[in-house]
Amino acid sequence: MDKKELAVAALKNGTVIDHIPSKSLFKVVNLLGIKDLENSVTIGFNLDSKQMGK
C-alpha cells in the first residue's frame, strides 16, 4: 500500500475551516466567494483522516 500525504504550507496569515461535510463543500466555497480570490487557496476533498474516516 502506498502512503499518500498532502503537504500544505503553514499559514502566516489566514483561516482554516476544517471538517466541512463533503456534500456541503462547494456550497461553502460559493458562499465564501473563494472562487473569486486572487490569493492561494488549498481545498482538500474527501481526505483520509485517522479520527474521522473520510
PEURDA-V134440 format. One record per pair of residues at least 12 apart in sequence whose ideal C-beta (glycine too) atoms are under 10 Angstrom apart, sorted by sequence separation. I is the first residue (numbers start at 0). J is the second residue. D is the distance in whole Angstrom. If there is no record, write none. Layout:
I_J_D / I_J_D
This chain:
28_40_9 / 28_42_7 / 16_31_8 / 27_42_10 / 14_31_10 / 16_33_10 / 25_42_9 / 24_42_7 / 24_43_9 / 25_44_9 / 24_44_6 / 24_45_9 / 19_42_9 / 21_44_7 / 19_43_10 / 21_45_6 / 13_38_8 / 19_44_9 / 21_46_10 / 12_38_10 / 13_39_9 / 15_41_10 / 16_42_10 / 17_43_9 / 13_40_9 / 13_41_10 / 18_48_9 / 8_39_9 / 10_41_10 / 17_48_10 / 18_50_10 / 21_53_7 / 8_41_8 / 18_51_7 / 7_41_5 / 17_51_10 / 6_41_10 / 5_41_8 / 7_43_8 / 5_43_6 / 5_46_6 / 4_46_10 / 5_47_10 / 3_46_9 / 4_47_10 / 3_47_8
